[in-house]
Amino acid sequence: MYFNKHLIFSRIMLKGALFTIVFVLLTLTLSAQSILGKWKTIDDITGKEKGVVEIYERDGVYFARICEIFEPEHRYKKCSRCCCEEKDKPLMGLVIIKDMKKDDEEYNGGEVLDPKNGKYYDCFIKLVNNDKLKIRGYIGVPILGRTQYWYRVKK
């Protein structure tokens, strides 16, 4: 009788340990799949690396700011074509994505600024995989826009 109780107890402990391991691995996998962090931007027309953008979250709303510009001649430029509060602000540090909210597998409801022309566009962001981000800026409907892919900066 003692042997059976001990065997049952061992199986319960083993199942509990396996459940804990699976739960921890699942939690780590899900938390690793986030848009937060630094992303290398690629020009969708030329394919050239442009800089690094940091995506951050404040009270459940997501934003992105330019934190590095690769071309030295652009590092100290200002957003001369921007309007309103962004007018003549330095590109470095400029918030280019505003007011995005998570909606299932996508982030939307916000807008993206194109510093080249100073215009805002509706925007959605989707994590393609843990290291690749799809950003779509558009007017009215997503089919009328353009897409960029950003790549996670590895530490």
Phi, psi and omega in degrees: 000320179299318182299318181294318178297319180295319179295317178296315179299318179298318179295320178297317179296319179296316178297320178296318179294316178297317178300316180297316180298313179298317180298315180296315180296319179295317179297316179296320179296314181292322181287334179288337181269080183225151176276350181294144177124194183258138185229133176279129181264143181236131177294123184290344180266310184269338184079007183275141176291131183255319183174200181233135178241138177255125176263130180224165184235139176223114178055043177080006179244139186252143181223163175218137179231150178286125180240353176203138177237124186285322182280116185305324182291346180257350186300327185249013178287159176246160180277078185290334180270353179288160176242176175058223186291340179276346183307124177062018173280149177299143177297321178294119181094352182293132177280116184252348174231131183228149165061034178276141178232144180288132179224092186059244183269005187230157174243129182207187178089357181246201182216158179239139179261131172262104183297340180294321181245355178075014184256148174263146178228150170301157188209148164223152181234138177222134177281111180288311169210183187300338184243008182223131184239136177255123178243123180240118175256138185206166176247115176079291181232146185303335180294337179261072181192197177219157185242141169237151173246132178246152185236133184300136176280122179276136181278000000 
